[in-house]
Amino acid sequence: MEVNPLSIILVKSDSKGDRLLFRYPYNLPQQFQAAVIPSRKTPYSLINAGEDILQNAPPSNICFDQLYGISDKDLATLFAVKSELCNQKFELKVNDVRFVSHPTLLRSDQGSSEQKTSSYIQINVVFALHAQASYSVVNSYYELSKRIGFALIYEERRDGYISREIKTMVAVMDENSALQEQEQQPAGTTGTGVTGGPSGGPGSTGASGQTVVTNAAATAAGIAVSVFDTILKNTTLAQFIKTIYHDLCSTGLLNVTMNQTVTLSFCLPQKAHQFHKKGVVVEPETIDRCVDSLKPYHGMLLLVDPSELFDCVPPSAANMLLQLIEVYNPLKSLQNMASDAELLIEYVNQIVGHLVYWAKATIIYPLCETNVYVIAPDAQLNIHSNLPDKFATKFPGMSLFEVISDFSLPTSIGHLTTPLQHPARQGRLAQMVLWMLQHHLLMQLHTYVQFVANLDGIETEEEMEGAAGLAGAGSGGGLATESSRANANQQHTLYGSSAPSGSSSQPLAVPMGGNRKHSLSEDRYSDSLSALLTTSVVSVASNTRPSSVSHRSNMSHSSVGGLQTASSTENDESIASIDEDDKLRRLLAAFPEPDRKAVARIPAAKNPEDLALMVRLWQKGYFMGEHHLEEIMYFENLRRSQLLQLVDKFREVLIIYETEDPVIANLYSEQTDD
């Protein structure tokens, strides 16, 4: 997708008529001036008569990336719009060229203060673009035309700048028109037949098979060039337009001054970001999404020298930018830099977003030893790249290919350093990593966690329980089989102390339909019901055996004291065990039924602290594969070691994978320049 403008056109419309005042570029391409298109490759090839299918090809008004084929008079007629169309977007498509502008209506006051006359002038600064330019590119040029119009209005109100410039341009055009008429009068009888073809065509075809431009066309083009050359030398407005064109085609960044008063700053992000990563078109919407997704734990990496940053910010923000640059460090997060600079984090995000938009900075995660990097899939490492030479100049004695080969597989900075290395060597490695990040040769991988319940074997166990229940019912009683004991133990593992109690000689009752799943309310109801039944049985037993109670009251004091001490210790342990089991049961109740069974089978689920942390992170949605470890660490105030230990303990249901942070990845990987 081509983002460079084909031409910039300045048109005015007032009471004296419509006129094209200036356009740039106005020089015909060198290839078009010398000799145009070869008609045959060899003397034996047939001459194209124009009767093939190419005859029906749509006409083109683009020649060597410049506007061609539309006269100045036609352009003036097209863009001298009525006053009803001023101060709004104007867009027109002609063949393969799209014109976009913001017509501006301004008031011009002329004469002295006593005899002042007012008139209205319609000024239109038009950008000619490729017809296939995207909506964001067209909208960006419209915003630029709108800003130029506002600057012209301000300067006209201040000292009549645009009126003086128009007067100078019109005078030059009138003078050249008069000279042209004088030159054409004595040569009016000669015509152009000398250079015309046999059929009176616009040119002649020589023996070499090349079509030569006619003298009439060359003369007209030469006159237009001489007029615009004179205008360019005598008016600052024409020089202003020329500077805009060259800056847009070279860097996409504008910082020009009109009439030594108004400074126009503008960024074309689709062009500006190609300076750092050629061929990638970054849309403004993508940058806005990136800036909106900034988190306090993100960091900033400058892509240019700090002295080049002040050209892209207004004077009102220069002080805050200076405060931020003084504490800038790629090892710091945005929150730390905001704290050190004594700025609100919202202001820091706005400044960073502005620098990212202007391709002066990019978003990273602060550099540390645990960061994992790998070679970017679109790294510019071909034989025609100049990056190896730039790297050798920046780091003498080092080879880019040798250094970057360490990151062929995902590798952390800590694996490339040892405690015995000199600190200067570690700092040199950090500088080389930052340089490769600035040139988009490396990308950082983050670890994401996904909760996936392992249900293997759960259905089989339910089928085994059902088979054991049928076998026990057929035998009519007796001791429990080994399979039923295993099922009972498994049931206790799954449910803890809430497993249904029963006689050891009777198999566990299995409901009909092995695939039936209990709801959370049913489990709680069954637990409370079993506890109520247990309490009732104890109370009935104590009421029906008064003699045993009186018999115990007749025991000696020493025996009773010993029994009370032993029973109190056992009661404390049982109460603690009941409290712990009840806490585990409440924590497990946070999971749905299938996930609860999978988590309950894990040995780490018996530890209330580990299970509580697991449930807390699961309930907050951190285990859905959308949050990397660094984000969890920041928002939950956890250490990396704590998270890694938790993931390892629950590795049966937690899987990890490494990928880019979408906030950073989407910035340079959405669209490429075709």
SEROGU-143982 format. One line per 8 residues: number of its first residue (from 1); their letters; for each residue x, y, z of C-alpha. Coordinates in Angstrom, 2 decimals, always signed. Last residue first. Example, Ala and Ser with C-alpha at 12.3 -4.5 7.8 and 13.67 -1.06 7.14 Angstrom:
% SEROGU-143982
2) SA) +13.67 -1.06 +7.14 | +12.30 -4.50 +7.80;
***
This chain:
% SEROGU-143982
674) DDTQESYL) +2.33 -4.89 -0.35 | +3.06 -3.07 +2.87 | +2.41 -5.36 +5.77 | -0.53 -5.35 +8.15 | -1.15 -6.48 +11.73 | +2.28 -7.40 +13.10 | +3.91 -4.24 +14.38 | +1.60 -2.92 +17.11;
666) NAIVPDET) -0.36 -6.12 +17.56 | +2.58 -7.82 +19.28 | +3.00 -5.24 +22.04 | -0.50 -5.33 +23.53 | -0.83 -8.97 +22.46 | +2.04 -9.97 +24.80 | +3.87 -12.59 +22.83 | +3.68 -16.34 +23.44;
658) EYIILVER) +4.73 -18.99 +25.94 | +2.63 -21.88 +27.17 | +1.56 -23.22 +30.54 | -0.82 -25.98 +31.58 | -2.70 -26.09 +34.85 | -4.90 -29.12 +35.67 | -2.33 -31.84 +36.35 | +0.34 -29.18 +36.94;
650) FKDVLQLL) -1.32 -28.20 +40.21 | +1.84 -28.34 +42.30 | +3.99 -27.02 +39.45 | +1.67 -24.11 +38.74 | +1.66 -23.21 +42.44 | +5.45 -23.40 +42.62 | +5.79 -21.17 +39.54 | +3.38 -18.64 +40.99;
642) QSRRLNEF) +5.14 -18.45 +44.32 | +8.57 -18.23 +42.68 | +7.43 -15.33 +40.53 | +6.49 -13.37 +43.62 | +2.94 -12.24 +44.25 | +1.32 -8.83 +44.65 | -1.94 -9.91 +42.99 | -2.03 -7.18 +40.31;
634) YMIEELHH) +1.69 -7.18 +39.60 | +2.44 -10.89 +39.83 | -0.62 -11.78 +37.75 | +0.51 -9.35 +35.03 | +4.03 -10.73 +35.04 | +2.73 -14.29 +34.86 | +0.76 -13.73 +31.68 | -2.98 -13.11 +31.53;
626) EGMFYGKQ) -5.32 -14.32 +28.76 | -4.85 -18.10 +29.02 | -8.00 -18.59 +31.14 | -6.14 -19.14 +34.40 | -6.16 -15.52 +35.59 | -9.96 -15.40 +35.66 | -10.38 -13.88 +39.11 | -12.02 -17.07 +40.41;
618) WLRVMLAL) -9.04 -19.16 +39.32 | -6.56 -16.87 +41.07 | -8.43 -17.10 +44.34 | -9.10 -20.82 +44.02 | -5.42 -21.64 +43.50 | -4.35 -19.37 +46.35 | -6.87 -21.07 +48.67 | -5.79 -24.53 +47.48;
610) DEPNKAAP) -2.15 -23.80 +48.23 | -2.99 -22.46 +51.69 | -5.49 -25.21 +52.51 | -3.05 -28.03 +51.67 | -5.04 -31.15 +50.72 | -5.40 -29.80 +47.15 | -1.64 -30.26 +46.74 | -2.21 -34.03 +46.46;
602) IRAVAKRD) -4.31 -33.56 +43.28 | -7.47 -35.71 +43.18 | -9.58 -32.82 +44.49 | -8.72 -30.68 +41.47 | -10.12 -33.17 +38.95 | -13.22 -33.80 +41.05 | -13.89 -30.11 +41.41 | -13.42 -29.51 +37.68;
594) PEPFAALL) -16.24 -31.96 +36.87 | -18.57 -30.52 +39.57 | -18.02 -26.81 +39.08 | -15.28 -25.23 +41.16 | -15.94 -22.92 +44.12 | -17.10 -25.92 +46.20 | -13.48 -27.01 +46.42 | -12.76 -24.08 +48.72;
586) RRLKDDED) -15.71 -24.91 +50.98 | -14.67 -28.56 +51.18 | -11.09 -27.63 +51.98 | -12.29 -25.36 +54.77 | -14.56 -28.11 +56.17 | -11.70 -30.59 +56.04 | -9.51 -28.16 +57.96 | -12.21 -27.48 +60.55;
578) ISAISEDN) -12.93 -31.21 +60.96 | -9.23 -31.97 +61.38 | -8.89 -29.23 +63.94 | -11.94 -30.59 +65.80 | -10.54 -34.14 +65.61 | -7.19 -33.01 +66.97 | -8.82 -31.08 +69.79 | -11.13 -34.01 +70.58;
570) ETSSATQL) -8.22 -36.44 +70.74 | -6.42 -34.19 +73.15 | -9.59 -33.77 +75.25 | -10.18 -37.55 +75.31 | -6.68 -38.23 +76.60 | -6.96 -35.65 +79.35 | -10.50 -36.75 +80.32 | -9.42 -40.41 +80.52;
562) GGVSSHSM) -6.57 -39.57 +82.83 | -8.77 -37.48 +85.07 | -11.46 -40.14 +85.23 | -8.95 -42.74 +86.27 | -7.52 -40.51 +88.96 | -10.93 -39.60 +90.32 | -12.06 -43.20 +90.71 | -15.06 -44.45 +88.75;
554) NSRHSVSS) -18.55 -44.12 +90.19 | -19.61 -41.54 +87.61 | -18.82 -44.04 +84.82 | -21.44 -46.40 +86.22 | -23.97 -43.60 +86.36 | -23.41 -42.96 +82.65 | -23.59 -46.62 +81.82 | -26.87 -46.86 +83.68;
546) PRTNSAVS) -28.37 -43.93 +81.76 | -28.15 -45.76 +78.39 | -31.19 -44.74 +76.28 | -30.64 -41.01 +76.55 | -26.96 -41.05 +75.53 | -27.69 -43.25 +72.53 | -30.51 -40.99 +71.37 | -28.28 -37.91 +71.54;
538) VVSTTLLA) -25.50 -39.58 +69.57 | -27.90 -40.81 +66.89 | -29.44 -37.35 +66.47 | -26.04 -35.67 +66.05 | -25.05 -38.17 +63.35 | -28.34 -37.64 +61.50 | -27.86 -33.87 +61.50 | -24.31 -34.22 +60.13;
530) SLSDSYRD) -25.57 -36.55 +57.39 | -28.28 -34.03 +56.46 | -25.89 -31.09 +56.39 | -23.60 -32.93 +54.00 | -26.48 -34.15 +51.81 | -27.89 -30.62 +51.54 | -24.48 -29.17 +50.68 | -24.00 -31.73 +47.95;
522) ESLSHKRN) -27.51 -31.14 +46.56 | -26.98 -27.36 +46.50 | -23.75 -27.76 +44.51 | -25.45 -29.83 +41.86 | -24.92 -33.52 +41.50 | -23.90 -35.01 +38.15 | -25.58 -38.07 +36.63 | -23.28 -40.02 +34.32;
514) GGMPVALP) -23.53 -43.31 +36.24 | -27.29 -43.50 +35.85 | -28.91 -45.03 +38.90 | -27.47 -43.76 +42.14 | -24.59 -45.71 +43.72 | -24.97 -46.78 +47.37 | -21.63 -47.55 +48.91 | -21.13 -51.21 +49.73;
506) QSSSGSPA) -22.20 -52.55 +53.15 | -19.79 -54.32 +55.51 | -17.98 -51.13 +56.44 | -21.26 -49.59 +57.53 | -21.98 -46.17 +56.14 | -20.75 -42.62 +55.85 | -21.22 -40.37 +52.78 | -18.02 -38.45 +51.87;
498) SSGYLTHQ) -18.12 -34.93 +53.29 | -14.86 -35.42 +55.17 | -12.85 -35.20 +51.95 | -15.03 -35.26 +48.80 | -12.74 -36.59 +46.09 | -10.22 -38.33 +48.31 | -12.95 -39.81 +50.47 | -14.64 -41.17 +47.35;
490) QNANARSS) -11.32 -42.62 +46.24 | -10.94 -44.37 +49.57 | -14.46 -45.73 +49.28 | -13.80 -46.86 +45.73 | -10.65 -48.64 +46.81 | -12.55 -50.31 +49.62 | -15.27 -51.33 +47.14 | -12.64 -52.85 +44.87;
482) ETALGGGS) -11.15 -54.84 +47.71 | -14.52 -56.33 +48.53 | -16.57 -55.24 +51.48 | -17.31 -57.93 +54.07 | -20.69 -59.55 +54.10 | -24.06 -58.48 +52.83 | -26.75 -59.73 +50.42 | -24.30 -61.09 +47.81;
474) GAGALGAA) -26.27 -59.50 +44.94 | -26.34 -56.04 +46.54 | -22.55 -56.09 +46.98 | -21.97 -57.03 +43.33 | -24.31 -54.30 +42.11 | -22.55 -51.70 +44.23 | -19.11 -52.83 +43.01 | -20.21 -52.46 +39.39;
466) GEMEEETE) -21.54 -48.97 +40.04 | -18.34 -47.98 +41.78 | -16.30 -49.32 +38.86 | -18.44 -47.29 +36.44 | -17.87 -44.20 +38.54 | -14.13 -44.91 +38.54 | -14.10 -45.23 +34.77 | -15.87 -41.89 +34.41;
458) IGDLNAVF) -13.20 -40.21 +36.49 | -10.29 -41.95 +34.78 | -9.19 -39.07 +32.59 | -11.03 -35.90 +33.60 | -7.95 -33.66 +33.61 | -9.40 -30.17 +33.99 | -7.70 -27.58 +31.78 | -6.83 -24.24 +33.42;
450) QVYTHLQM) -4.56 -22.20 +31.15 | -1.50 -20.27 +32.31 | +0.45 -17.81 +30.14 | +4.22 -17.33 +30.11 | +5.49 -14.32 +28.21 | +7.70 -14.28 +25.11 | +9.67 -11.22 +24.11 | +10.45 -10.44 +20.49;
442) LLHHQLMW) +13.87 -9.91 +18.99 | +15.06 -8.28 +15.75 | +12.69 -5.32 +16.07 | +15.45 -2.71 +15.53 | +14.95 -1.21 +19.00 | +14.71 -4.70 +20.47 | +18.08 -5.62 +18.93 | +19.64 -2.51 +20.47;
434) LVMQALRG) +18.09 -3.31 +23.85 | +19.52 -6.83 +23.73 | +22.95 -5.42 +22.85 | +22.79 -2.98 +25.78 | +21.81 -5.79 +28.16 | +24.73 -7.89 +26.95 | +27.10 -4.97 +27.56 | +25.72 -4.57 +31.07;
426) QRAPHQLP) +26.45 -8.23 +31.79 | +29.99 -7.80 +30.49 | +30.49 -4.71 +32.66 | +29.27 -6.61 +35.69 | +32.12 -9.12 +35.24 | +30.93 -12.68 +34.91 | +31.15 -15.02 +37.88 | +27.43 -14.79 +38.64;
418) TTLHGIST) +26.70 -16.25 +35.19 | +24.98 -14.71 +32.18 | +23.33 -16.15 +29.08 | +20.74 -18.16 +31.04 | +19.73 -15.03 +32.97 | +18.92 -13.22 +29.75 | +16.21 -15.75 +29.06 | +16.18 -17.95 +25.99;
410) PLSFDSIV) +13.49 -18.97 +23.51 | +15.37 -20.83 +20.75 | +17.40 -19.06 +18.08 | +18.18 -16.51 +20.80 | +21.87 -17.36 +21.19 | +22.16 -16.92 +17.41 | +21.51 -13.20 +17.94 | +25.01 -12.65 +19.30;
402) EFLSMGPF) +26.86 -14.52 +16.57 | +24.74 -13.02 +13.79 | +25.26 -9.51 +15.12 | +29.03 -9.91 +15.35 | +30.95 -8.14 +18.11 | +34.40 -6.53 +17.91 | +33.09 -3.01 +18.06 | +29.55 -2.67 +19.43;
394) KTAFKDPL) +27.77 +0.29 +17.79 | +29.76 +0.09 +14.55 | +29.44 -3.69 +14.41 | +25.69 -3.38 +15.00 | +25.34 -0.81 +12.20 | +27.24 -3.10 +9.85 | +25.08 -6.10 +10.77 | +21.92 -3.94 +10.36;
386) NSHINLQA) +22.65 -2.95 +6.77 | +20.40 -5.63 +5.33 | +21.12 -6.97 +1.85 | +22.23 -10.39 +3.09 | +18.97 -10.94 +4.91 | +18.60 -10.42 +8.68 | +15.58 -8.10 +8.78 | +13.65 -9.91 +11.51;
378) DPAIVYVN) +10.21 -11.08 +10.37 | +9.98 -14.18 +12.61 | +11.43 -12.27 +15.56 | +14.38 -14.08 +17.16 | +13.53 -15.24 +20.66 | +13.45 -13.54 +24.05 | +12.58 -14.64 +27.58 | +12.73 -12.04 +30.36;
370) TECLPYII) +13.85 -13.56 +33.66 | +17.06 -11.51 +33.85 | +15.28 -8.15 +33.65 | +14.40 -5.52 +31.03 | +11.13 -3.73 +31.67 | +8.34 -5.14 +29.44 | +8.29 -3.28 +26.16 | +6.31 -0.53 +24.41;
362) TAKAWYVL) +7.90 +1.48 +21.62 | +9.36 +4.95 +21.29 | +9.87 +7.77 +18.76 | +7.50 +6.35 +16.14 | +5.28 +9.47 +16.40 | +2.36 +7.40 +17.70 | +4.66 +5.69 +20.21 | +5.85 +9.06 +21.48;
354) HGVIQNVY) +2.23 +10.24 +21.91 | +1.29 +7.04 +23.73 | +4.26 +7.47 +26.06 | +3.21 +11.04 +26.85 | -0.41 +10.03 +27.46 | +0.60 +7.07 +29.62 | +2.89 +9.31 +31.68 | +0.07 +11.79 +32.21;
346) EILLEADS) -2.25 +9.03 +33.43 | +0.48 +7.70 +35.75 | +0.52 +11.04 +37.50 | +3.89 +12.72 +37.56 | +6.52 +13.00 +40.29 | +9.29 +11.99 +37.85 | +10.42 +9.14 +40.12 | +6.83 +8.00 +40.73;
338) AMNQLSKL) +5.93 +8.18 +37.05 | +9.10 +6.29 +36.18 | +8.23 +3.59 +38.69 | +4.67 +3.29 +37.34 | +5.88 +3.14 +33.76 | +8.18 +0.27 +34.65 | +11.91 +0.67 +34.99 | +14.74 -1.29 +33.33;
330) PNYVEILQ) +14.33 +0.69 +30.10 | +15.33 +3.81 +32.11 | +13.91 +7.29 +31.78 | +14.23 +9.47 +34.90 | +15.38 +12.63 +33.11 | +13.26 +11.78 +30.07 | +10.06 +11.89 +32.15 | +10.78 +15.31 +33.61;
322) LLMNAASP) +11.66 +16.64 +30.16 | +8.41 +15.29 +28.75 | +6.49 +17.02 +31.54 | +8.22 +20.32 +30.73 | +7.67 +20.00 +26.97 | +3.93 +19.38 +27.27 | +2.78 +22.99 +26.84 | +5.37 +23.57 +24.10;
314) PVCDFLES) +3.66 +21.02 +21.85 | +5.35 +17.65 +21.39 | +6.97 +16.15 +18.30 | +10.11 +18.26 +17.99 | +10.97 +17.68 +21.66 | +11.81 +14.03 +21.13 | +14.88 +14.40 +18.94 | +17.20 +15.25 +21.87;
306) PDVLLLMG) +16.29 +11.95 +23.52 | +18.03 +10.04 +20.69 | +15.70 +7.77 +18.80 | +13.91 +4.44 +19.37 | +13.19 +4.97 +23.06 | +12.07 +1.90 +24.99 | +9.15 +2.22 +27.41 | +7.97 -0.13 +30.14;
298) HYPKLSDV) +4.81 -2.00 +31.07 | +3.95 -2.74 +34.72 | +1.55 +0.21 +34.93 | -0.60 -1.31 +32.18 | -1.12 +0.02 +28.66 | -4.17 -1.39 +26.87 | -5.52 +2.01 +25.75 | -2.12 +2.82 +24.24;
290) CRDITEPE) -2.10 -0.39 +22.20 | -5.68 +0.10 +21.03 | -4.85 +3.66 +19.94 | -1.75 +2.47 +18.10 | -3.81 -0.09 +16.17 | -6.40 +2.54 +15.28 | -3.61 +4.78 +13.95 | -2.62 +2.05 +11.46;
282) VVVGKKHF) +0.91 +0.69 +11.42 | +2.05 -0.28 +7.92 | +5.01 -2.66 +7.98 | +7.33 -2.71 +4.95 | +10.38 -1.34 +6.69 | +10.49 -1.59 +10.45 | +12.12 +1.46 +12.03 | +11.55 +3.96 +9.20;
274) QHAKQPLC) +8.34 +2.15 +8.32 | +6.87 +3.52 +11.54 | +6.76 +7.06 +10.12 | +4.91 +6.15 +6.94 | +1.66 +4.65 +8.27 | +2.08 +6.90 +11.31 | +1.70 +10.12 +9.28 | +2.75 +12.59 +11.97;
266) FSLTVTQN) +2.04 +16.31 +12.09 | +3.52 +19.40 +13.66 | +2.77 +22.79 +12.08 | +4.55 +25.73 +13.63 | +2.86 +29.12 +13.20 | +5.04 +32.25 +13.27 | +7.92 +32.29 +10.79 | +5.41 +32.68 +7.95;
258) MTVNLLGT) +4.48 +29.03 +8.30 | +6.82 +26.83 +10.34 | +7.50 +23.16 +9.67 | +7.64 +20.10 +11.93 | +6.28 +17.28 +9.83 | +6.93 +13.55 +10.15 | +6.17 +11.01 +7.40 | +9.89 +10.32 +7.06;
250) SCLDHYIT) +10.88 +10.79 +3.40 | +7.71 +11.21 +1.34 | +5.88 +13.25 +3.98 | +8.92 +15.44 +4.61 | +9.37 +16.08 +0.89 | +5.75 +17.11 +0.34 | +5.54 +19.31 +3.44 | +8.73 +21.14 +2.52;
242) KIFQALTT) +7.38 +21.89 -0.97 | +4.13 +23.24 +0.48 | +6.02 +25.64 +2.80 | +8.24 +26.75 -0.07 | +5.09 +27.61 -2.03 | +3.79 +29.58 +0.96 | +7.14 +31.37 +1.29 | +6.70 +33.06 -2.07;
234) NKLITDFV) +9.31 +34.42 -4.50 | +11.52 +31.43 -5.31 | +8.71 +28.89 -5.51 | +6.60 +31.24 -7.62 | +9.46 +31.65 -10.09 | +9.96 +27.92 -10.33 | +6.21 +27.45 -10.68 | +6.15 +29.72 -13.73;
226) SVAIGAAT) +9.26 +28.18 -15.27 | +7.86 +24.68 -14.87 | +4.55 +25.67 -16.44 | +6.37 +27.21 -19.41 | +8.53 +24.12 -19.85 | +5.51 +21.83 -19.78 | +3.81 +23.88 -22.47 | +6.97 +23.86 -24.60;
218) AAANTVVT) +7.46 +20.14 -24.15 | +3.88 +19.45 -25.15 | +4.22 +21.64 -28.21 | +7.63 +20.21 -29.09 | +6.24 +16.72 -29.18 | +7.57 +13.96 -26.88 | +9.51 +11.24 -28.68 | +8.20 +7.71 -29.22;
210) QGSAGTSG) +10.94 +5.09 -29.41 | +11.33 +2.30 -31.97 | +14.98 +2.83 -32.80 | +14.06 +3.76 -36.33 | +12.12 +6.74 -35.12 | +8.48 +7.05 -34.17 | +7.09 +10.54 -34.34 | +4.84 +12.44 -31.99;
202) PGGSPGGT) +1.37 +13.82 -31.31 | -0.14 +12.39 -34.43 | -0.54 +14.25 -37.73 | -0.73 +11.02 -39.70 | +2.89 +11.02 -40.81 | +4.04 +11.95 -37.30 | +4.40 +15.48 -36.03 | +7.77 +16.93 -35.19;
194) VGTGTTGA) +8.01 +19.36 -38.02 | +4.24 +19.76 -38.21 | +4.11 +21.75 -34.98 | +2.88 +25.02 -36.32 | +5.12 +27.44 -38.19 | +2.53 +30.12 -38.78 | +2.05 +31.12 -35.09 | +5.76 +31.60 -34.44;
186) PQQEQEQL) +5.65 +35.39 -34.56 | +2.64 +35.51 -32.16 | +3.68 +32.66 -29.82 | +6.48 +34.53 -28.08 | +4.30 +37.53 -27.24 | +1.53 +35.33 -25.89 | +3.97 +33.46 -23.66 | +5.38 +36.66 -22.27;
178) ASNEDMVA) +1.89 +37.83 -21.32 | +1.11 +34.50 -19.67 | +4.39 +34.65 -17.76 | +3.50 +38.06 -16.35 | -0.01 +36.97 -15.43 | +1.32 +33.90 -13.61 | +3.88 +35.89 -11.66 | +1.28 +38.48 -10.67;
170) VMTKIERS) -1.14 +35.75 -9.57 | +1.49 +34.21 -7.28 | +2.42 +37.54 -5.70 | -1.21 +38.49 -5.04 | -1.96 +35.09 -3.58 | +1.00 +35.41 -1.19 | -0.08 +38.87 -0.05 | -3.68 +37.74 +0.55;
162) IYGDRREE) -2.47 +34.63 +2.43 | -0.43 +36.67 +4.89 | -3.02 +39.31 +5.79 | -1.28 +40.20 +9.07 | -2.92 +38.33 +11.96 | -6.27 +37.42 +10.44 | -4.61 +35.92 +7.38 | -2.07 +34.09 +9.55;
154) YILAFGIR) -4.80 +32.48 +11.65 | -6.90 +31.48 +8.66 | -3.87 +29.97 +6.92 | -3.00 +27.95 +10.01 | -6.56 +26.62 +10.23 | -6.40 +25.58 +6.57 | -3.10 +23.79 +7.10 | -4.66 +21.89 +9.98;
146) KSLEYYSN) -7.59 +20.78 +7.81 | -5.30 +19.64 +5.02 | -3.38 +17.55 +7.58 | -6.59 +16.05 +8.96 | -7.65 +15.12 +5.41 | -4.26 +13.52 +4.84 | -4.80 +11.33 +7.91 | -8.34 +10.43 +6.80;
138) VVSYSAQA) -7.06 +9.22 +3.43 | -4.39 +7.10 +5.13 | -6.93 +5.66 +7.61 | -9.38 +4.82 +4.81 | -6.78 +2.88 +2.89 | -5.14 +4.12 -0.29 | -6.38 +2.24 -3.36 | -6.98 +5.45 -5.33;
130) HLAFVVNI) -3.38 +6.56 -4.91 | -3.25 +10.01 -3.43 | -3.55 +13.64 -4.59 | -3.62 +16.03 -1.63 | -5.60 +19.25 -2.01 | -5.08 +22.55 -0.19 | -8.25 +24.53 -0.96 | -8.57 +28.25 -0.27;
122) QIYSSTKQ) -11.90 +30.08 -0.66 | -11.48 +33.81 -0.38 | -14.05 +36.17 +1.10 | -13.93 +39.92 +0.77 | -13.68 +42.86 +3.12 | -12.92 +46.47 +2.29 | -11.20 +48.90 +4.64 | -11.45 +52.57 +3.89;
114) ESSGQDSR) -10.65 +54.14 +7.27 | -8.37 +51.34 +8.53 | -6.53 +51.26 +5.25 | -7.20 +48.81 +2.45 | -7.80 +45.08 +2.43 | -9.55 +42.67 +4.81 | -9.67 +39.02 +3.71 | -12.13 +36.60 +5.21;
106) LLTPHSVF) -11.46 +32.87 +5.03 | -13.32 +29.90 +3.60 | -11.38 +26.66 +3.88 | -11.76 +23.59 +1.69 | -10.60 +20.46 +3.57 | -8.93 +18.13 +1.09 | -8.84 +14.69 -0.52 | -8.14 +13.70 -4.11;
98) RVDNVKLE) -8.06 +10.03 -5.12 | -6.20 +9.00 -8.27 | -6.72 +5.78 -10.26 | -9.49 +7.12 -12.51 | -10.62 +10.36 -10.88 | -11.80 +10.00 -7.27 | -13.01 +13.00 -5.28 | -13.07 +13.72 -1.55;
90) FKQNCLES) -13.99 +16.94 +0.26 | -14.28 +16.91 +4.04 | -15.88 +19.94 +5.61 | -15.12 +23.62 +6.16 | -16.25 +24.62 +2.68 | -18.80 +22.71 +0.61 | -21.52 +25.39 +0.82 | -18.95 +27.98 -0.27;
82) KVAFLTAL) -18.74 +26.38 -3.68 | -15.75 +24.35 -4.74 | -12.72 +25.58 -6.63 | -11.30 +22.04 -6.60 | -12.53 +20.64 -9.91 | -12.28 +23.84 -11.98 | -8.75 +24.56 -10.76 | -7.71 +20.99 -11.56;
74) DKDSIGYL) -9.18 +21.29 -15.03 | -7.25 +24.50 -15.68 | -4.04 +22.95 -14.38 | -4.36 +20.13 -16.86 | -4.90 +16.52 -15.87 | -2.66 +13.87 -17.48 | -0.13 +13.31 -14.75 | +0.07 +13.18 -10.95;
66) QDFCINSP) +3.36 +11.71 -9.87 | +4.51 +8.23 -8.82 | +6.37 +7.66 -12.12 | +3.24 +8.51 -14.10 | -0.15 +8.36 -12.42 | -3.27 +9.56 -14.24 | -4.21 +6.14 -15.55 | -6.83 +5.16 -18.09;
58) PANQLIDE) -8.66 +1.85 -17.62 | -7.44 -1.00 -19.86 | -9.66 -1.56 -22.91 | -6.81 -1.21 -25.41 | -4.95 -3.83 -23.40 | -7.19 -6.43 -25.00 | -5.47 -6.05 -28.35 | -6.21 -3.61 -31.15;
50) GANILSYP) -3.58 -1.02 -30.30 | -1.61 -1.49 -33.50 | +1.41 -2.89 -31.66 | +4.35 -3.00 -34.05 | +5.52 -6.53 -34.67 | +8.93 -7.62 -33.46 | +11.74 -8.13 -35.97 | +13.68 -4.95 -35.22;
42) TKRSPIVA) +13.85 -6.01 -31.55 | +12.27 -4.67 -28.36 | +9.51 -2.65 -29.97 | +7.50 +0.39 -28.82 | +10.01 +1.76 -26.35 | +8.20 +4.25 -24.10 | +9.21 +7.83 -23.55 | +12.30 +9.51 -24.44;
34) AQFQQPLN) +14.02 +12.21 -22.52 | +11.28 +14.07 -20.67 | +9.36 +11.08 -19.36 | +12.40 +9.44 -17.78 | +13.35 +12.71 -16.13 | +9.96 +12.94 -14.50 | +8.06 +16.14 -15.33 | +8.70 +18.90 -12.84;
26) YPYRFLLR) +5.64 +20.25 -11.03 | +5.91 +18.46 -7.72 | +4.19 +20.35 -6.24 | +1.27 +22.47 -7.25 | +0.73 +26.20 -7.14 | -1.88 +28.91 -7.67 | -4.56 +26.99 -9.53 | -7.12 +29.66 -10.26;
18) DGKSDSKV) -10.82 +30.35 -9.97 | -12.21 +33.81 -10.58 | -11.76 +37.42 -9.54 | -14.52 +37.28 -6.94 | -12.71 +34.50 -5.13 | -11.54 +30.91 -5.64 | -8.10 +29.63 -4.76 | -6.37 +26.35 -5.52;
10) LIISLPNV) -3.20 +24.88 -3.98 | -2.29 +21.36 -5.11 | -0.07 +18.81 -3.39 | +0.98 +15.85 -5.54 | +1.30 +12.08 -5.64 | +1.26 +11.73 -1.86 | +3.20 +8.86 -0.26 | +1.13 +6.14 +1.43;
2) EM) +1.49 +3.33 -1.10 | +0.00 +0.00 +0.00;
***
